[in-house]
Amino acid sequence: MDCRYLDDVYELFLLGLLKPKEAAEVKEHIERGCPYCVDHLREAAQAVYFVLSNTKSSKPARHTKSEILGSLHRT
């Protein structure tokens, strides 16, 4: 089976950003042990880990919530 069509979804799958049906299809395919996908999923996991571990988390300013709620109230 040519699984290259999945090359663009491994990271999205790992981050939980696929639609439930798509995620279920990818999960089912991977659980069947496709060597191509297992290998590329492993690489994607390393890339996601690297990106997430090297990003600073930021906390919004204290007044941000009230500004957002205020802008919603005005519309």
mmJSON file of the N, C-alpha and C atoms, coordinates in Angstrom:
{"data_MODEL":{"atom_site":{
"group_PDB":["ATOM","ATOM","ATOM","ATOM","ATOM","ATOM","ATOM","ATOM","ATOM","ATOM","ATOM","ATOM","ATOM","ATOM","ATOM","ATOM","ATOM","ATOM","ATOM","ATOM","ATOM","ATOM","ATOM","ATOM","ATOM","ATOM","ATOM","ATOM","ATOM","ATOM","ATOM","ATOM","ATOM","ATOM","ATOM","ATOM","ATOM","ATOM","ATOM","ATOM","ATOM","ATOM","ATOM","ATOM","ATOM","ATOM","ATOM","ATOM","ATOM","ATOM","ATOM","ATOM","ATOM","ATOM","ATOM","ATOM","ATOM","ATOM","ATOM","ATOM","ATOM","ATOM","ATOM","ATOM","ATOM","ATOM","ATOM","ATOM","ATOM","ATOM","ATOM","ATOM","ATOM","ATOM","ATOM","ATOM","ATOM","ATOM","ATOM","ATOM","ATOM","ATOM","ATOM","ATOM","ATOM","ATOM","ATOM","ATOM","ATOM","ATOM","ATOM","ATOM","ATOM","ATOM","ATOM","ATOM","ATOM","ATOM","ATOM","ATOM","ATOM","ATOM","ATOM","ATOM","ATOM","ATOM","ATOM","ATOM","ATOM","ATOM","ATOM","ATOM","ATOM","ATOM","ATOM","ATOM","ATOM","ATOM","ATOM","ATOM","ATOM","ATOM","ATOM","ATOM","ATOM","ATOM","ATOM","ATOM","ATOM","ATOM","ATOM","ATOM","ATOM","ATOM","ATOM","ATOM","ATOM","ATOM","ATOM","ATOM","ATOM","ATOM","ATOM","ATOM","ATOM","ATOM","ATOM","ATOM","ATOM","ATOM","ATOM","ATOM","ATOM","ATOM","ATOM","ATOM","ATOM","ATOM","ATOM","ATOM","ATOM","ATOM","ATOM","ATOM","ATOM","ATOM","ATOM","ATOM","ATOM","ATOM","ATOM","ATOM","ATOM","ATOM","ATOM","ATOM","ATOM","ATOM","ATOM","ATOM","ATOM","ATOM","ATOM","ATOM","ATOM","ATOM","ATOM","ATOM","ATOM","ATOM","ATOM","ATOM","ATOM","ATOM","ATOM","ATOM","ATOM","ATOM","ATOM","ATOM","ATOM","ATOM","ATOM","ATOM","ATOM","ATOM","ATOM","ATOM","ATOM","ATOM","ATOM","ATOM","ATOM","ATOM","ATOM","ATOM","ATOM","ATOM","ATOM","ATOM","ATOM","ATOM","ATOM","ATOM","ATOM"],
"id":[1,2,3,4,5,6,7,8,9,10,11,12,13,14,15,16,17,18,19,20,21,22,23,24,25,26,27,28,29,30,31,32,33,34,35,36,37,38,39,40,41,42,43,44,45,46,47,48,49,50,51,52,53,54,55,56,57,58,59,60,61,62,63,64,65,66,67,68,69,70,71,72,73,74,75,76,77,78,79,80,81,82,83,84,85,86,87,88,89,90,91,92,93,94,95,96,97,98,99,100,101,102,103,104,105,106,107,108,109,110,111,112,113,114,115,116,117,118,119,120,121,122,123,124,125,126,127,128,129,130,131,132,133,134,135,136,137,138,139,140,141,142,143,144,145,146,147,148,149,150,151,152,153,154,155,156,157,158,159,160,161,162,163,164,165,166,167,168,169,170,171,172,173,174,175,176,177,178,179,180,181,182,183,184,185,186,187,188,189,190,191,192,193,194,195,196,197,198,199,200,201,202,203,204,205,206,207,208,209,210,211,212,213,214,215,216,217,218,219,220,221,222,223,224,225],
"type_symbol":["N","C","C","N","C","C","N","C","C","N","C","C","N","C","C","N","C","C","N","C","C","N","C","C","N","C","C","N","C","C","N","C","C","N","C","C","N","C","C","N","C","C","N","C","C","N","C","C","N","C","C","N","C","C","N","C","C","N","C","C","N","C","C","N","C","C","N","C","C","N","C","C","N","C","C","N","C","C","N","C","C","N","C","C","N","C","C","N","C","C","N","C","C","N","C","C","N","C","C","N","C","C","N","C","C","N","C","C","N","C","C","N","C","C","N","C","C","N","C","C","N","C","C","N","C","C","N","C","C","N","C","C","N","C","C","N","C","C","N","C","C","N","C","C","N","C","C","N","C","C","N","C","C","N","C","C","N","C","C","N","C","C","N","C","C","N","C","C","N","C","C","N","C","C","N","C","C","N","C","C","N","C","C","N","C","C","N","C","C","N","C","C","N","C","C","N","C","C","N","C","C","N","C","C","N","C","C","N","C","C","N","C","C","N","C","C","N","C","C","N","C","C","N","C","C"],
"label_atom_id":["N","CA","C","N","CA","C","N","CA","C","N","CA","C","N","CA","C","N","CA","C","N","CA","C","N","CA","C","N","CA","C","N","CA","C","N","CA","C","N","CA","C","N","CA","C","N","CA","C","N","CA","C","N","CA","C","N","CA","C","N","CA","C","N","CA","C","N","CA","C","N","CA","C","N","CA","C","N","CA","C","N","CA","C","N","CA","C","N","CA","C","N","CA","C","N","CA","C","N","CA","C","N","CA","C","N","CA","C","N","CA","C","N","CA","C","N","CA","C","N","CA","C","N","CA","C","N","CA","C","N","CA","C","N","CA","C","N","CA","C","N","CA","C","N","CA","C","N","CA","C","N","CA","C","N","CA","C","N","CA","C","N","CA","C","N","CA","C","N","CA","C","N","CA","C","N","CA","C","N","CA","C","N","CA","C","N","CA","C","N","CA","C","N","CA","C","N","CA","C","N","CA","C","N","CA","C","N","CA","C","N","CA","C","N","CA","C","N","CA","C","N","CA","C","N","CA","C","N","CA","C","N","CA","C","N","CA","C","N","CA","C","N","CA","C","N","CA","C","N","CA","C","N","CA","C","N","CA","C","N","CA","C"],
"label_alt_id":[null,null,null,null,null,null,null,null,null,null,null,null,null,null,null,null,null,null,null,null,null,null,null,null,null,null,null,null,null,null,null,null,null,null,null,null,null,null,null,null,null,null,null,null,null,null,null,null,null,null,null,null,null,null,null,null,null,null,null,null,null,null,null,null,null,null,null,null,null,null,null,null,null,null,null,null,null,null,null,null,null,null,null,null,null,null,null,null,null,null,null,null,null,null,null,null,null,null,null,null,null,null,null,null,null,null,null,null,null,null,null,null,null,null,null,null,null,null,null,null,null,null,null,null,null,null,null,null,null,null,null,null,null,null,null,null,null,null,null,null,null,null,null,null,null,null,null,null,null,null,null,null,null,null,null,null,null,null,null,null,null,null,null,null,null,null,null,null,null,null,null,null,null,null,null,null,null,null,null,null,null,null,null,null,null,null,null,null,null,null,null,null,null,null,null,null,null,null,null,null,null,null,null,null,null,null,null,null,null,null,null,null,null,null,null,null,null,null,null,null,null,null,null,null,null],
"label_comp_id":["MET","MET","MET","ASP","ASP","ASP","CYS","CYS","CYS","ARG","ARG","ARG","TYR","TYR","TYR","LEU","LEU","LEU","ASP","ASP","ASP","ASP","ASP","ASP","VAL","VAL","VAL","TYR","TYR","TYR","GLU","GLU","GLU","LEU","LEU","LEU","PHE","PHE","PHE","LEU","LEU","LEU","LEU","LEU","LEU","GLY","GLY","GLY","LEU","LEU","LEU","LEU","LEU","LEU","LYS","LYS","LYS","PRO","PRO","PRO","LYS","LYS","LYS","GLU","GLU","GLU","ALA","ALA","ALA","ALA","ALA","ALA","GLU","GLU","GLU","VAL","VAL","VAL","LYS","LYS","LYS","GLU","GLU","GLU","HIS","HIS","HIS","ILE","ILE","ILE","GLU","GLU","GLU","ARG","ARG","ARG","GLY","GLY","GLY","CYS","CYS","CYS","PRO","PRO","PRO","TYR","TYR","TYR","CYS","CYS","CYS","VAL","VAL","VAL","ASP","ASP","ASP","HIS","HIS","HIS","LEU","LEU","LEU","ARG","ARG","ARG","GLU","GLU","GLU","ALA","ALA","ALA","ALA","ALA","ALA","GLN","GLN","GLN","ALA","ALA","ALA","VAL","VAL","VAL","TYR","TYR","TYR","PHE","PHE","PHE","VAL","VAL","VAL","LEU","LEU","LEU","SER","SER","SER","ASN","ASN","ASN","THR","THR","THR","LYS","LYS","LYS","SER","SER","SER","SER","SER","SER","LYS","LYS","LYS","PRO","PRO","PRO","ALA","ALA","ALA","ARG","ARG","ARG","HIS","HIS","HIS","THR","THR","THR","LYS","LYS","LYS","SER","SER","SER","GLU","GLU","GLU","ILE","ILE","ILE","LEU","LEU","LEU","GLY","GLY","GLY","SER","SER","SER","LEU","LEU","LEU","HIS","HIS","HIS","ARG","ARG","ARG","THR","THR","THR"],
"label_asym_id":["A","A","A","A","A","A","A","A","A","A","A","A","A","A","A","A","A","A","A","A","A","A","A","A","A","A","A","A","A","A","A","A","A","A","A","A","A","A","A","A","A","A","A","A","A","A","A","A","A","A","A","A","A","A","A","A","A","A","A","A","A","A","A","A","A","A","A","A","A","A","A","A","A","A","A","A","A","A","A","A","A","A","A","A","A","A","A","A","A","A","A","A","A","A","A","A","A","A","A","A","A","A","A","A","A","A","A","A","A","A","A","A","A","A","A","A","A","A","A","A","A","A","A","A","A","A","A","A","A","A","A","A","A","A","A","A","A","A","A","A","A","A","A","A","A","A","A","A","A","A","A","A","A","A","A","A","A","A","A","A","A","A","A","A","A","A","A","A","A","A","A","A","A","A","A","A","A","A","A","A","A","A","A","A","A","A","A","A","A","A","A","A","A","A","A","A","A","A","A","A","A","A","A","A","A","A","A","A","A","A","A","A","A","A","A","A","A","A","A","A","A","A","A","A","A"],
"label_entity_id":["1","1","1","1","1","1","1","1","1","1","1","1","1","1","1","1","1","1","1","1","1","1","1","1","1","1","1","1","1","1","1","1","1","1","1","1","1","1","1","1","1","1","1","1","1","1","1","1","1","1","1","1","1","1","1","1","1","1","1","1","1","1","1","1","1","1","1","1","1","1","1","1","1","1","1","1","1","1","1","1","1","1","1","1","1","1","1","1","1","1","1","1","1","1","1","1","1","1","1","1","1","1","1","1","1","1","1","1","1","1","1","1","1","1","1","1","1","1","1","1","1","1","1","1","1","1","1","1","1","1","1","1","1","1","1","1","1","1","1","1","1","1","1","1","1","1","1","1","1","1","1","1","1","1","1","1","1","1","1","1","1","1","1","1","1","1","1","1","1","1","1","1","1","1","1","1","1","1","1","1","1","1","1","1","1","1","1","1","1","1","1","1","1","1","1","1","1","1","1","1","1","1","1","1","1","1","1","1","1","1","1","1","1","1","1","1","1","1","1","1","1","1","1","1","1"],
"label_seq_id":[1,1,1,2,2,2,3,3,3,4,4,4,5,5,5,6,6,6,7,7,7,8,8,8,9,9,9,10,10,10,11,11,11,12,12,12,13,13,13,14,14,14,15,15,15,16,16,16,17,17,17,18,18,18,19,19,19,20,20,20,21,21,21,22,22,22,23,23,23,24,24,24,25,25,25,26,26,26,27,27,27,28,28,28,29,29,29,30,30,30,31,31,31,32,32,32,33,33,33,34,34,34,35,35,35,36,36,36,37,37,37,38,38,38,39,39,39,40,40,40,41,41,41,42,42,42,43,43,43,44,44,44,45,45,45,46,46,46,47,47,47,48,48,48,49,49,49,50,50,50,51,51,51,52,52,52,53,53,53,54,54,54,55,55,55,56,56,56,57,57,57,58,58,58,59,59,59,60,60,60,61,61,61,62,62,62,63,63,63,64,64,64,65,65,65,66,66,66,67,67,67,68,68,68,69,69,69,70,70,70,71,71,71,72,72,72,73,73,73,74,74,74,75,75,75],
"pdbx_PDB_ins_code":[null,null,null,null,null,null,null,null,null,null,null,null,null,null,null,null,null,null,null,null,null,null,null,null,null,null,null,null,null,null,null,null,null,null,null,null,null,null,null,null,null,null,null,null,null,null,null,null,null,null,null,null,null,null,null,null,null,null,null,null,null,null,null,null,null,null,null,null,null,null,null,null,null,null,null,null,null,null,null,null,null,null,null,null,null,null,null,null,null,null,null,null,null,null,null,null,null,null,null,null,null,null,null,null,null,null,null,null,null,null,null,null,null,null,null,null,null,null,null,null,null,null,null,null,null,null,null,null,null,null,null,null,null,null,null,null,null,null,null,null,null,null,null,null,null,null,null,null,null,null,null,null,null,null,null,null,null,null,null,null,null,null,null,null,null,null,null,null,null,null,null,null,null,null,null,null,null,null,null,null,null,null,null,null,null,null,null,null,null,null,null,null,null,null,null,null,null,null,null,null,null,null,null,null,null,null,null,null,null,null,null,null,null,null,null,null,null,null,null,null,null,null,null,null,null],
"Cartn_x":[0.835,0.0,0.882,0.563,1.313,0.693,1.39,0.85,1.366,2.002,2.558,1.499,0.259,-0.812,-1.012,-0.474,-0.581,0.573,1.54,2.722,2.384,1.295,0.949,0.103,-0.241,-1.146,-0.533,0.659,1.231,1.304,1.823,1.941,0.563,-0.358,-1.721,-2.373,-2.128,-2.656,-2.107,-0.81,-0.181,-0.653,-0.946,-1.403,-2.912,-3.606,-5.045,-5.845,-5.328,-5.971,-6.759,-6.804,-7.596,-9.042,-9.935,-11.337,-11.403,-12.343,-12.399,-12.383,-13.117,-13.145,-11.77,-11.111,-9.778,-8.785,-8.853,-7.944,-8.139,-9.383,-9.669,-9.097,-9.199,-8.655,-7.135,-6.486,-5.021,-4.613,-5.3,-4.969,-5.129,-6.222,-6.466,-5.369,-4.967,-3.927,-2.594,-2.276,-1.0,-1.01,-2.141,-2.232,-2.074,-2.303,-2.064,-0.578,0.254,1.702,2.361,1.773,2.373,3.775,4.825,6.19,6.485,5.96,6.187,5.598,4.357,3.672,4.228,4.553,5.124,6.43,7.258,8.532,8.317,7.41,7.173,6.435,5.606,4.952,5.98,6.949,8.035,8.82,9.133,9.836,8.992,7.706,6.805,6.741,6.726,6.691,7.941,9.075,10.316,10.28,9.754,9.665,8.717,7.554,6.588,7.192,7.855,8.496,9.537,10.358,11.396,10.784,9.764,9.131,8.492,7.746,7.062,8.019,9.107,10.048,10.911,10.93,11.733,10.898,9.631,8.78,8.511,8.583,8.279,6.77,6.292,4.865,4.69,3.623,3.4,2.068,2.067,0.868,0.34,-0.947,-1.482,-1.456,-1.43,-1.451,-2.738,-2.715,-3.861,-5.126,-5.004,-6.168,-6.693,-6.034,-6.418,-7.829,-8.144,-9.462,-10.562,-10.391,-11.431,-11.549,-10.428,-10.474,-11.234,-10.977,-11.662,-13.159,-13.505,-14.914,-15.584,-14.879,-15.423,-15.652,-14.734,-14.907,-16.065,-16.284,-17.409,-18.74,-18.73,-19.937,-20.309,-19.314,-19.553,-20.076,-19.86,-20.297,-21.718],
"Cartn_y":[-1.183,0.0,1.249,2.187,3.44,4.427,4.686,5.516,6.948,7.325,8.681,9.767,9.428,10.423,10.819,10.038,10.356,11.231,11.498,12.245,13.593,14.208,15.53,15.485,14.296,14.248,13.689,13.166,12.55,13.533,14.716,15.701,16.129,16.346,16.729,15.63,14.389,13.253,13.261,13.44,13.435,14.587,15.703,16.878,16.856,15.847,15.743,16.741,17.138,18.162,17.627,16.317,15.744,15.589,15.564,15.281,13.852,13.574,12.239,11.08,11.201,10.117,9.924,11.034,10.947,10.352,10.798,10.288,8.788,8.343,6.922,6.109,6.635,5.934,5.829,6.925,6.904,5.934,6.005,5.123,3.658,3.347,1.969,1.487,2.352,1.992,1.754,2.622,2.483,1.23,0.955,-0.235,-1.528,-1.477,-2.648,-2.878,-1.919,-2.107,-1.765,-0.874,-0.459,0.098,-0.543,-0.103,1.331,1.71,3.071,4.086,3.862,4.83,4.836,3.663,3.601,4.383,4.202,4.916,6.425,6.841,8.272,8.885,8.101,8.601,8.823,7.945,8.098,9.384,9.627,10.857,12.09,12.002,13.121,13.379,12.311,12.455,13.165,12.826,13.495,14.969,15.271,16.668,17.461,16.878,17.558,17.781,16.769,16.902,18.019,18.046,19.066,20.462,20.65,21.967,22.377,21.456,21.801,22.013,21.293,21.447,22.7,23.279,24.471,25.738,25.654,26.839,27.334,28.612,29.205,29.314,28.915,29.12,30.569,31.155,32.547,32.67,33.5,33.745,35.113,35.191,36.491,37.48,38.746,39.79,39.685,40.161,40.049,40.676,41.749,42.461,41.91,40.936,40.415,39.829,39.03,38.403,39.458,40.493,41.519,42.306,42.52,43.208,42.383,41.089,40.216,40.181,39.99,39.955,41.288,42.387,43.703,43.907,43.435,43.596,42.741,41.588,40.757,41.409,42.072,42.727,43.905,44.575,45.752,45.367,44.135,43.761,43.292],
"Cartn_z":[0.0,0.0,0.0,-0.819,-0.883,0.097,1.161,2.24,2.207,1.154,1.109,1.22,0.94,1.076,2.543,3.463,4.885,5.393,4.556,4.994,5.632,5.223,5.747,7.012,7.492,8.639,9.918,9.872,11.071,12.241,12.001,13.071,13.58,12.65,13.043,13.873,13.499,14.249,15.677,15.807,17.123,18.009,17.388,18.145,18.396,17.88,18.08,17.273,16.115,15.314,14.123,13.973,12.892,13.342,12.374,12.68,13.219,14.097,14.719,13.722,12.628,11.644,11.003,10.642,10.043,11.03,12.281,13.31,13.511,13.5,13.672,12.514,11.306,10.137,10.208,10.595,10.713,11.818,12.961,14.09,13.7,13.034,12.617,11.668,10.741,9.784,10.499,11.427,12.153,13.019,13.631,14.486,13.697,12.395,11.546,11.333,11.759,11.706,10.391,9.624,8.356,8.639,8.141,8.46,7.995,6.837,6.328,7.298,7.694,8.555,9.972,10.488,11.841,11.886,10.877,10.809,10.709,9.84,9.656,10.845,11.502,12.707,13.811,13.897,14.881,14.596,13.339,12.974,13.292,13.017,13.307,14.811,15.596,17.055,17.552,16.99,17.38,16.998,15.82,15.379,16.271,16.575,17.444,18.822,19.356,20.666,20.645,19.599,19.493,19.462,18.648,18.522,19.848,20.45,21.699,22.858,22.864,23.972,23.823,22.63,22.402,22.247,22.625,22.55,23.954,24.084,25.378,25.514,26.666,26.885,27.328,26.883,27.255,27.967,28.922,29.698,29.29,28.947,28.552,29.715,29.351,30.38,31.189,32.413,33.308,32.736,32.027,31.52,30.187,29.614,28.311,28.322,29.331,29.39,29.414,30.242,30.331,29.022,28.331,27.033,26.0,25.968,25.017,25.321,26.583,26.946,26.659,26.889,26.603,25.118,24.299,22.86,22.345,22.955,22.559,22.94,24.071,24.54,23.639,23.09,22.23,20.858,20.41,19.055,19.019],
"occupancy":[1.0,1.0,1.0,1.0,1.0,1.0,1.0,1.0,1.0,1.0,1.0,1.0,1.0,1.0,1.0,1.0,1.0,1.0,1.0,1.0,1.0,1.0,1.0,1.0,1.0,1.0,1.0,1.0,1.0,1.0,1.0,1.0,1.0,1.0,1.0,1.0,1.0,1.0,1.0,1.0,1.0,1.0,1.0,1.0,1.0,1.0,1.0,1.0,1.0,1.0,1.0,1.0,1.0,1.0,1.0,1.0,1.0,1.0,1.0,1.0,1.0,1.0,1.0,1.0,1.0,1.0,1.0,1.0,1.0,1.0,1.0,1.0,1.0,1.0,1.0,1.0,1.0,1.0,1.0,1.0,1.0,1.0,1.0,1.0,1.0,1.0,1.0,1.0,1.0,1.0,1.0,1.0,1.0,1.0,1.0,1.0,1.0,1.0,1.0,1.0,1.0,1.0,1.0,1.0,1.0,1.0,1.0,1.0,1.0,1.0,1.0,1.0,1.0,1.0,1.0,1.0,1.0,1.0,1.0,1.0,1.0,1.0,1.0,1.0,1.0,1.0,1.0,1.0,1.0,1.0,1.0,1.0,1.0,1.0,1.0,1.0,1.0,1.0,1.0,1.0,1.0,1.0,1.0,1.0,1.0,1.0,1.0,1.0,1.0,1.0,1.0,1.0,1.0,1.0,1.0,1.0,1.0,1.0,1.0,1.0,1.0,1.0,1.0,1.0,1.0,1.0,1.0,1.0,1.0,1.0,1.0,1.0,1.0,1.0,1.0,1.0,1.0,1.0,1.0,1.0,1.0,1.0,1.0,1.0,1.0,1.0,1.0,1.0,1.0,1.0,1.0,1.0,1.0,1.0,1.0,1.0,1.0,1.0,1.0,1.0,1.0,1.0,1.0,1.0,1.0,1.0,1.0,1.0,1.0,1.0,1.0,1.0,1.0,1.0,1.0,1.0,1.0,1.0,1.0,1.0,1.0,1.0,1.0,1.0,1.0],
"B_iso_or_equiv":[0.0,0.0,0.0,0.0,0.0,0.0,0.0,0.0,0.0,0.0,0.0,0.0,0.0,0.0,0.0,0.0,0.0,0.0,0.0,0.0,0.0,0.0,0.0,0.0,0.0,0.0,0.0,0.0,0.0,0.0,0.0,0.0,0.0,0.0,0.0,0.0,0.0,0.0,0.0,0.0,0.0,0.0,0.0,0.0,0.0,0.0,0.0,0.0,0.0,0.0,0.0,0.0,0.0,0.0,0.0,0.0,0.0,0.0,0.0,0.0,0.0,0.0,0.0,0.0,0.0,0.0,0.0,0.0,0.0,0.0,0.0,0.0,0.0,0.0,0.0,0.0,0.0,0.0,0.0,0.0,0.0,0.0,0.0,0.0,0.0,0.0,0.0,0.0,0.0,0.0,0.0,0.0,0.0,0.0,0.0,0.0,0.0,0.0,0.0,0.0,0.0,0.0,0.0,0.0,0.0,0.0,0.0,0.0,0.0,0.0,0.0,0.0,0.0,0.0,0.0,0.0,0.0,0.0,0.0,0.0,0.0,0.0,0.0,0.0,0.0,0.0,0.0,0.0,0.0,0.0,0.0,0.0,0.0,0.0,0.0,0.0,0.0,0.0,0.0,0.0,0.0,0.0,0.0,0.0,0.0,0.0,0.0,0.0,0.0,0.0,0.0,0.0,0.0,0.0,0.0,0.0,0.0,0.0,0.0,0.0,0.0,0.0,0.0,0.0,0.0,0.0,0.0,0.0,0.0,0.0,0.0,0.0,0.0,0.0,0.0,0.0,0.0,0.0,0.0,0.0,0.0,0.0,0.0,0.0,0.0,0.0,0.0,0.0,0.0,0.0,0.0,0.0,0.0,0.0,0.0,0.0,0.0,0.0,0.0,0.0,0.0,0.0,0.0,0.0,0.0,0.0,0.0,0.0,0.0,0.0,0.0,0.0,0.0,0.0,0.0,0.0,0.0,0.0,0.0,0.0,0.0,0.0,0.0,0.0,0.0],
"pdbx_formal_charge":[null,null,null,null,null,null,null,null,null,null,null,null,null,null,null,null,null,null,null,null,null,null,null,null,null,null,null,null,null,null,null,null,null,null,null,null,null,null,null,null,null,null,null,null,null,null,null,null,null,null,null,null,null,null,null,null,null,null,null,null,null,null,null,null,null,null,null,null,null,null,null,null,null,null,null,null,null,null,null,null,null,null,null,null,null,null,null,null,null,null,null,null,null,null,null,null,null,null,null,null,null,null,null,null,null,null,null,null,null,null,null,null,null,null,null,null,null,null,null,null,null,null,null,null,null,null,null,null,null,null,null,null,null,null,null,null,null,null,null,null,null,null,null,null,null,null,null,null,null,null,null,null,null,null,null,null,null,null,null,null,null,null,null,null,null,null,null,null,null,null,null,null,null,null,null,null,null,null,null,null,null,null,null,null,null,null,null,null,null,null,null,null,null,null,null,null,null,null,null,null,null,null,null,null,null,null,null,null,null,null,null,null,null,null,null,null,null,null,null,null,null,null,null,null,null],
"auth_seq_id":[1,1,1,2,2,2,3,3,3,4,4,4,5,5,5,6,6,6,7,7,7,8,8,8,9,9,9,10,10,10,11,11,11,12,12,12,13,13,13,14,14,14,15,15,15,16,16,16,17,17,17,18,18,18,19,19,19,20,20,20,21,21,21,22,22,22,23,23,23,24,24,24,25,25,25,26,26,26,27,27,27,28,28,28,29,29,29,30,30,30,31,31,31,32,32,32,33,33,33,34,34,34,35,35,35,36,36,36,37,37,37,38,38,38,39,39,39,40,40,40,41,41,41,42,42,42,43,43,43,44,44,44,45,45,45,46,46,46,47,47,47,48,48,48,49,49,49,50,50,50,51,51,51,52,52,52,53,53,53,54,54,54,55,55,55,56,56,56,57,57,57,58,58,58,59,59,59,60,60,60,61,61,61,62,62,62,63,63,63,64,64,64,65,65,65,66,66,66,67,67,67,68,68,68,69,69,69,70,70,70,71,71,71,72,72,72,73,73,73,74,74,74,75,75,75],
"auth_comp_id":["MET","MET","MET","ASP","ASP","ASP","CYS","CYS","CYS","ARG","ARG","ARG","TYR","TYR","TYR","LEU","LEU","LEU","ASP","ASP","ASP","ASP","ASP","ASP","VAL","VAL","VAL","TYR","TYR","TYR","GLU","GLU","GLU","LEU","LEU","LEU","PHE","PHE","PHE","LEU","LEU","LEU","LEU","LEU","LEU","GLY","GLY","GLY","LEU","LEU","LEU","LEU","LEU","LEU","LYS","LYS","LYS","PRO","PRO","PRO","LYS","LYS","LYS","GLU","GLU","GLU","ALA","ALA","ALA","ALA","ALA","ALA","GLU","GLU","GLU","VAL","VAL","VAL","LYS","LYS","LYS","GLU","GLU","GLU","HIS","HIS","HIS","ILE","ILE","ILE","GLU","GLU","GLU","ARG","ARG","ARG","GLY","GLY","GLY","CYS","CYS","CYS","PRO","PRO","PRO","TYR","TYR","TYR","CYS","CYS","CYS","VAL","VAL","VAL","ASP","ASP","ASP","HIS","HIS","HIS","LEU","LEU","LEU","ARG","ARG","ARG","GLU","GLU","GLU","ALA","ALA","ALA","ALA","ALA","ALA","GLN","GLN","GLN","ALA","ALA","ALA","VAL","VAL","VAL","TYR","TYR","TYR","PHE","PHE","PHE","VAL","VAL","VAL","LEU","LEU","LEU","SER","SER","SER","ASN","ASN","ASN","THR","THR","THR","LYS","LYS","LYS","SER","SER","SER","SER","SER","SER","LYS","LYS","LYS","PRO","PRO","PRO","ALA","ALA","ALA","ARG","ARG","ARG","HIS","HIS","HIS","THR","THR","THR","LYS","LYS","LYS","SER","SER","SER","GLU","GLU","GLU","ILE","ILE","ILE","LEU","LEU","LEU","GLY","GLY","GLY","SER","SER","SER","LEU","LEU","LEU","HIS","HIS","HIS","ARG","ARG","ARG","THR","THR","THR"],
"auth_asym_id":["A","A","A","A","A","A","A","A","A","A","A","A","A","A","A","A","A","A","A","A","A","A","A","A","A","A","A","A","A","A","A","A","A","A","A","A","A","A","A","A","A","A","A","A","A","A","A","A","A","A","A","A","A","A","A","A","A","A","A","A","A","A","A","A","A","A","A","A","A","A","A","A","A","A","A","A","A","A","A","A","A","A","A","A","A","A","A","A","A","A","A","A","A","A","A","A","A","A","A","A","A","A","A","A","A","A","A","A","A","A","A","A","A","A","A","A","A","A","A","A","A","A","A","A","A","A","A","A","A","A","A","A","A","A","A","A","A","A","A","A","A","A","A","A","A","A","A","A","A","A","A","A","A","A","A","A","A","A","A","A","A","A","A","A","A","A","A","A","A","A","A","A","A","A","A","A","A","A","A","A","A","A","A","A","A","A","A","A","A","A","A","A","A","A","A","A","A","A","A","A","A","A","A","A","A","A","A","A","A","A","A","A","A","A","A","A","A","A","A","A","A","A","A","A","A"],
"auth_atom_id":["N","CA","C","N","CA","C","N","CA","C","N","CA","C","N","CA","C","N","CA","C","N","CA","C","N","CA","C","N","CA","C","N","CA","C","N","CA","C","N","CA","C","N","CA","C","N","CA","C","N","CA","C","N","CA","C","N","CA","C","N","CA","C","N","CA","C","N","CA","C","N","CA","C","N","CA","C","N","CA","C","N","CA","C","N","CA","C","N","CA","C","N","CA","C","N","CA","C","N","CA","C","N","CA","C","N","CA","C","N","CA","C","N","CA","C","N","CA","C","N","CA","C","N","CA","C","N","CA","C","N","CA","C","N","CA","C","N","CA","C","N","CA","C","N","CA","C","N","CA","C","N","CA","C","N","CA","C","N","CA","C","N","CA","C","N","CA","C","N","CA","C","N","CA","C","N","CA","C","N","CA","C","N","CA","C","N","CA","C","N","CA","C","N","CA","C","N","CA","C","N","CA","C","N","CA","C","N","CA","C","N","CA","C","N","CA","C","N","CA","C","N","CA","C","N","CA","C","N","CA","C","N","CA","C","N","CA","C","N","CA","C","N","CA","C","N","CA","C","N","CA","C","N","CA","C","N","CA","C","N","CA","C"],
"pdbx_PDB_model_num":[1,1,1,1,1,1,1,1,1,1,1,1,1,1,1,1,1,1,1,1,1,1,1,1,1,1,1,1,1,1,1,1,1,1,1,1,1,1,1,1,1,1,1,1,1,1,1,1,1,1,1,1,1,1,1,1,1,1,1,1,1,1,1,1,1,1,1,1,1,1,1,1,1,1,1,1,1,1,1,1,1,1,1,1,1,1,1,1,1,1,1,1,1,1,1,1,1,1,1,1,1,1,1,1,1,1,1,1,1,1,1,1,1,1,1,1,1,1,1,1,1,1,1,1,1,1,1,1,1,1,1,1,1,1,1,1,1,1,1,1,1,1,1,1,1,1,1,1,1,1,1,1,1,1,1,1,1,1,1,1,1,1,1,1,1,1,1,1,1,1,1,1,1,1,1,1,1,1,1,1,1,1,1,1,1,1,1,1,1,1,1,1,1,1,1,1,1,1,1,1,1,1,1,1,1,1,1,1,1,1,1,1,1,1,1,1,1,1,1,1,1,1,1,1,1]
}}}
